[in-house]
Each structure stands twice: as structure tokens, then as C-alpha cells.
Amino acid sequence: MSPPPPEDGLPAGAEPRPDVSLGILSYNTRGYLRRCLASLFDPHDPEVLEAWRRAGRPVEAFPVEGVTSEVIVVDHVSGDGSAAMVREEFPAVTLLEPGENLGFSGGNNLAYGSARGRYFLLLNSDTVVRPGWLTELIAYADAHPRAGLIGPKLLNPDGSLQYSCRHFPTLGAGFFRHTPLERLMPRNIYTRDYLMKDWDHNDARPVDWLSGACLLARRELIEEIGGLDDRYFMYFEDVDWAARAHRAGWEVHYTPAPVVLHEIGRSSDRRPKRMIVMHHESAYRYFSENTPFGKSAVGRGLLVSALAARAALMLGRNEAYAWRARLAALRKPRAAARQPDVEDTRGRR
């Protein structure tokens, strides 16, 4: 009679399963990736300490993590030496090089295929973590077994709150968020409700969805509903994942105890035009598959028109900003040429 399988599901004699596997995607963000990994492996690193000092939260204690972990980096054909840096400076990291850019969903799903942890954590390369943060996050997850997705508090580089947990997007929020209408009516109810601005984000609670910049997923959830939908190359994959989790009866939780710095868009802002188009393509997929409005032919037609108009507005706005920057750059040398030297001016006085 064969012995019963071990509780963790691993064969006898196998290396113990870590508590959490961290998946980090890399695409031409060598400096940010190095700082992110340093915050995981060497929290005394000067760049890490400086990031927290600038955020107004200097690191004063360095508790040892009470959980075990492994780190997996997926490099999407970076041309800035990111992969070589990981190999040379962080040999404990598992480095995967698929030879092509799989996108956010595909890259994280690839990392999950190599993950052994009880939990799988999506972590952006432009984040910085604090000592002890992982222990806090896993402790919360262990205490809430029906929470399939859990996210910590995210802060901007200046220490201000980043709205990382939100209500599910609505068409009203889409009309105002990042459009000229938002500038005209910055306190509109659609954006405020979407970002949950009526709450200070200082207590833990169930939410609709969480940012994929730092998102903990329970292995049981992934095995039940699957990983990120790789039809979303980028954007809305975290919203879709949360929607599927809710439909399967899982909860999605935000907890403010672990705090993580996040510099939004350091990977995606290198190709802003493509990212705007991709964002609206993903928005169409999400709304057409997850909302009653998007399930009718009329609704989908209106959705295409509205999203196309919104994308055109954003592309036009970005082009206007670019031309304004070019004109400002042209004026600077002329202004400098007209401005008298400081010493000459003093001499004439």
C-alpha cells in the first residue's frame, strides 16, 4: 500500500514549496528592475533607501521576512542589458527568456508555469518594497482563505496614495477618466466612485478589483479559474481576472498594512501611441465580454464609436503636448542668446 501524498502535494523528498513565488516582467527597464530586485534581496541598497526617503517614509527597521519565497524574472527581449544584469547581480533569481514579448498576461502566465509557491505574486519592475512587507501580505492572505486576490497599499514616488483598488469600470468613468471632461469637472461622481475616493484606503476590505502592479493570487484560485487571459496583451487583464474571480465565488481584498512604492508606466510609457491604442482595444474586449451593455450588437457598436473617439482625443492631446514641448525647446536657446551675461549686467549697473 502506497503512503498518502504529502499535504503540500509535492512528491516525497522534493524541495519544500515556498510560501510565495514572485513574477516580475522585464522590458527595457534595467535601472528600475535592478532597484526592485535590490529591495527584495538587499534592502540596505542606497537606491532603495533613497526611494523611501523621497517618499517621506525612510526605512528605519529591517525585519527578516517570516515567509519563504522565490523570484522569477521574465525578460521580454530587452535591449538594455536587463537579462545580463539579473544573471550577474542576482544569481538566486530564476531568469526566463522567451525570445519575444508575450505581453503582461502571457509573461506572468509563463512565470506561473515555473512557480512552486502556495501563492503567486505579480510584481512590476518599477516597484520598491519594504523589509517585512511580504510577511504582512502572506499573513493577511492566510487569515482570509476566501480571498483569491489580495493587494497592498501602493504609493506614488512622492509618498502620495495611488488608487490601486477600484470599483469595476463603467462607461461614465470611461468618458471622464483621462479625458478633457475630467479637466473640466475634476470632482465628477463617475471618477470619484471608480477610484473609491470617498474612502481614505487605510483599512482592509473586499473590493471589486486591484492593480496588477502588485497583486497576490492564491494558487487554488488560479487552478480553478485559470491565469490572466493572454488575449489582453496589456491593460484590463487585472480587471478581467478579478471579474472572473468574483463570478467563481472568490473574494478580492485590499489590505493597507504592506506598503509598496510604484512608479506608474515606466515600461509602457516608452511607446505611448501604441499603448493608448492597446488600452482601448483591451477596454473594448472587457466591456463587450463582462457587461450587459457590451453583449448586444447595438451596445458593441456604440462602444466601438465611443472608445474610438476617446482614443482619438487622447492621441490628439499627446500630440499637442509633444508639439508644445518642441516649441518650448526651440524658444529656450533663443531666450538664452538674448539674455545678457550676469557679470556683464552687473558691470553696466
C-alpha positions in Angstrom: 0.0 0.0 0.0 1.5 3.3 -1.1 1.9 6.1 1.6 -0.5 9.0 1.5 0.6 12.1 -0.5 2.2 14.9 1.5 -0.1 17.8 2.4 1.7 20.2 0.1 1.1 18.0 -2.9 4.8 17.5 -3.6 6.4 14.1 -4.1 8.4 12.7 -1.1 11.9 14.0 -0.9 11.1 17.1 -3.1 12.3 20.5 -2.0 9.7 22.2 0.2 7.3 24.5 -1.6 8.0 28.2 -0.9 5.2 30.3 0.5 5.2 32.6 -2.4 6.6 32.9 -5.9 7.2 36.4 -7.3 6.8 37.0 -11.0 8.5 40.2 -12.4 8.4 41.2 -16.1 11.3 43.0 -17.7 11.2 45.1 -20.8 13.9 47.7 -21.1 13.7 49.0 -17.5 17.1 47.8 -16.3 17.6 50.5 -13.7 14.1 50.1 -12.2 14.4 46.3 -12.4 17.7 46.4 -10.5 16.2 48.7 -7.8 13.2 46.4 -7.5 15.3 43.3 -7.1 17.6 45.1 -4.7 14.6 46.0 -2.5 13.8 42.3 -2.3 17.4 40.9 -1.8 19.3 43.9 -0.2 17.0 46.4 1.4 20.1 48.4 2.6 20.9 49.3 -1.1 21.4 53.1 -1.4 18.9 53.4 -4.3 16.2 51.6 -2.3 16.7 53.7 0.8 16.7 56.9 -1.2 13.4 55.9 -2.9 11.8 55.5 0.5 13.4 58.7 1.8 12.0 60.7 -1.1 8.6 59.2 -0.4 8.8 60.6 3.1 8.9 57.1 4.7 12.6 56.4 5.5 13.3 52.8 6.3 14.4 52.5 9.9 13.9 48.8 10.7 15.0 45.8 8.7 12.9 42.8 9.9 13.7 39.4 8.4 10.9 38.0 6.3 9.0 35.3 8.1 8.0 33.6 4.8 9.9 31.7 2.1 9.9 33.0 -1.4 11.4 32.6 -4.9 11.7 35.2 -7.6 11.1 34.7 -11.3 12.0 37.3 -13.9 10.7 37.1 -17.4 12.8 39.2 -19.8 10.9 40.3 -22.9 13.9 40.7 -25.3 15.2 43.9 -23.5 17.9 45.7 -25.4 19.3 47.5 -22.4 21.2 44.6 -20.7 18.5 43.8 -18.2 18.9 40.0 -18.5 22.7 40.2 -18.1 22.3 42.4 -15.0 20.0 39.8 -13.4 22.4 37.0 -14.1 25.4 38.9 -12.8 23.9 40.7 -9.7 21.0 38.4 -8.7 22.0 34.8 -9.3 19.3 33.5 -6.9 16.6 34.7 -9.4 15.1 32.3 -12.0 15.5 34.1 -15.3 13.2 33.2 -18.2 13.9 34.5 -21.7 11.1 33.5 -24.1 12.7 35.3 -27.0 9.6 37.5 -27.7 7.4 40.0 -25.9 4.5 37.9 -24.5 2.7 40.9 -23.0 1.7 41.3 -19.4 -0.7 38.4 -19.3 1.5 36.0 -21.3 4.6 36.9 -19.4 3.1 36.4 -16.0 1.5 33.1 -17.1 4.9 31.9 -18.2 6.3 32.8 -14.8 3.5 31.0 -13.1 4.4 27.9 -15.1 7.7 27.8 -13.2 6.3 28.9 -9.9 6.2 26.5 -6.9 4.8 28.7 -4.2 1.5 28.5 -2.4 0.8 32.0 -3.7 1.8 33.7 -6.9 2.6 37.4 -6.7 2.6 39.7 -9.8 5.2 42.5 -9.1 6.0 45.3 -11.5 9.7 46.1 -12.2 9.0 49.7 -11.3 8.1 49.0 -7.7 10.1 49.2 -4.5 9.2 47.1 -1.4 10.0 47.5 2.3 11.5 44.9 4.7 8.8 42.7 6.2 6.2 43.6 3.6 5.9 40.0 2.3 5.3 38.6 5.7 2.5 41.0 6.3 0.9 40.2 2.9 1.0 36.5 3.3 -0.2 36.7 6.9 -3.3 38.6 5.7 -3.9 36.0 2.9 -3.6 33.1 5.2 -6.1 34.7 7.6 -8.6 35.2 4.8 -8.9 31.8 2.9 -11.7 33.0 0.6 -9.6 35.9 -0.7 -8.3 34.7 -4.0 -6.7 38.0 -4.9 -5.0 40.4 -2.4 -3.3 43.7 -3.0 -1.3 46.0 -0.7 -1.4 49.8 -0.5 0.5 51.4 -3.4 2.2 54.8 -3.1 3.4 57.2 -5.7 7.2 58.1 -5.6 6.3 61.3 -3.6 4.5 59.2 -1.0 1.0 60.1 -2.0 -1.7 57.5 -2.3 -2.0 55.6 -5.6 -5.6 54.4 -6.2 -4.8 50.8 -6.7 -8.1 49.3 -5.7 -11.2 50.4 -7.5 -14.8 49.7 -8.4 -15.3 48.0 -11.7 -15.1 50.5 -14.6 -18.3 52.0 -16.1 -18.9 53.8 -19.3 -19.4 57.0 -17.2 -15.9 56.6 -15.7 -14.5 56.0 -19.2 -16.0 59.2 -20.5 -14.3 61.3 -17.7 -11.1 59.4 -16.8 -8.1 60.9 -18.6 -10.2 63.0 -21.0 -10.8 66.7 -21.3 -14.0 66.3 -19.4 -12.1 65.3 -16.3 -10.2 68.6 -16.5 -13.4 70.5 -16.8 -15.0 68.6 -13.9 -12.2 67.0 -11.8 -14.6 66.1 -9.0 -17.2 64.4 -11.1 -19.0 61.5 -9.4 -18.0 58.9 -12.0 -14.3 59.2 -11.5 -14.6 59.6 -7.7 -16.7 56.5 -7.5 -14.4 54.5 -9.8 -11.3 55.4 -7.8 -13.1 55.0 -4.5 -12.1 58.5 -3.4 -14.8 58.6 -0.7 -12.5 56.4 1.4 -9.0 57.0 2.9 -7.8 53.5 2.0 -6.4 53.0 5.5 -8.4 49.9 6.4 -8.7 46.4 4.8 -11.8 45.5 2.9 -13.2 43.5 0.0 -13.1 45.4 -3.3 -14.0 44.9 -7.0 -10.5 44.8 -8.4 -6.9 45.5 -7.8 -3.9 46.8 -9.8 -1.7 44.2 -11.3 1.4 46.2 -10.3 1.5 44.2 -7.1 -1.1 41.5 -6.8 -1.1 38.3 -4.8 -3.0 35.3 -6.2 -3.9 32.2 -4.3 -2.8 29.0 -6.2 -6.2 27.4 -5.7 -7.8 30.4 -7.4 -5.5 30.1 -10.4 -6.1 26.4 -10.7 -9.8 26.9 -10.6 -10.3 29.9 -13.0 -7.0 30.0 -14.8 -4.4 32.7 -15.0 -4.5 36.0 -16.7 -6.3 36.0 -20.1 -3.5 36.3 -22.6 -5.9 37.8 -25.2 -5.2 41.0 -23.2 -1.7 41.9 -24.2 -1.7 44.8 -21.8 -4.3 46.6 -19.8 -7.6 45.4 -18.3 -6.2 41.9 -17.7 -6.3 42.5 -13.9 -9.8 43.8 -14.1 -10.9 40.7 -16.1 -9.1 38.4 -13.6 -11.0 40.0 -10.7 -14.3 39.8 -12.5 -13.7 36.0 -13.1 -12.7 35.5 -9.5 -15.9 37.2 -8.3 -18.1 35.1 -10.6 -16.4 31.9 -9.3 -17.3 32.9 -5.7 -13.9 34.2 -4.6 -13.3 37.5 -2.8 -10.8 40.2 -3.8 -9.2 42.0 -0.9 -7.2 45.2 -0.3 -5.0 45.5 2.8 -3.1 48.7 3.7 -0.6 47.0 6.1 2.1 46.2 3.4 3.1 49.4 1.6 4.8 49.4 -1.8 6.1 52.2 -4.0 5.1 52.2 -7.6 6.2 54.5 -10.5 3.3 54.1 -12.9 4.0 53.3 -16.5 7.8 53.0 -16.6 7.6 50.1 -19.0 4.6 51.3 -21.1 5.4 55.0 -21.4 8.2 54.3 -23.9 5.6 53.8 -26.7 2.7 56.0 -25.7 0.8 55.9 -29.0 0.8 52.2 -29.2 -0.2 52.0 -25.5 -3.2 54.2 -26.0 -4.5 52.1 -28.9 -3.8 48.9 -26.9 -5.6 50.3 -23.8 -8.8 51.0 -25.8 -8.6 47.6 -27.6 -8.5 45.9 -24.2 -11.3 48.2 -22.9 -13.5 47.0 -25.8 -12.7 43.4 -25.0 -13.5 43.8 -21.3 -16.8 45.8 -21.8 -18.0 43.5 -24.6 -17.5 40.4 -22.5 -18.2 41.5 -19.0 -21.1 44.0 -19.1 -24.7 43.7 -20.3 -24.3 46.8 -22.4 -21.5 45.1 -24.4 -23.4 41.9 -25.1 -25.8 43.4 -27.7 -24.9 44.3 -31.2 -26.1 47.9 -30.7 -24.2 48.2 -27.5 -21.0 47.0 -29.1 -21.4 49.4 -32.0 -21.8 52.3 -29.6 -18.9 51.0 -27.6 -16.6 51.0 -30.6 -17.6 54.5 -31.5 -17.1 55.9 -28.0 -13.8 54.2 -27.5 -12.5 55.3 -30.9 -13.5 58.9 -30.1 -11.8 58.6 -26.7 -8.6 57.2 -28.2 -8.5 59.9 -30.8 -8.9 62.6 -28.1 -6.0 61.1 -26.1 -3.8 60.7 -29.2 -4.5 64.3 -30.2 -3.8 65.6 -26.7 -0.5 63.8 -26.6 0.5 65.2 -30.0 -0.4 68.7 -28.8 1.7 68.2 -25.7 4.6 67.0 -27.9 4.4 70.0 -30.2 4.3 72.3 -27.2 7.4 70.7 -25.8 9.2 71.0 -29.2 8.3 74.7 -29.4 9.4 75.3 -25.9 12.7 73.6 -26.6 13.2 75.9 -29.7 12.5 79.0 -27.7 14.9 78.2 -24.9 18.2 78.7 -27.0 16.8 82.0 -28.4 15.9 83.3 -25.0 19.4 82.3 -23.7 21.0 84.1 -26.6 19.1 87.3 -25.8 19.7 87.1 -22.1 22.9 89.2 -21.1 25.6 87.5 -19.1 25.2 88.1 -15.4 28.6 89.7 -14.9 28.1 92.0 -17.9 24.8 93.2 -16.5 26.4 93.9 -13.2 29.2 95.8 -14.9 26.7 98.1 -16.7 24.9 98.8 -13.5 
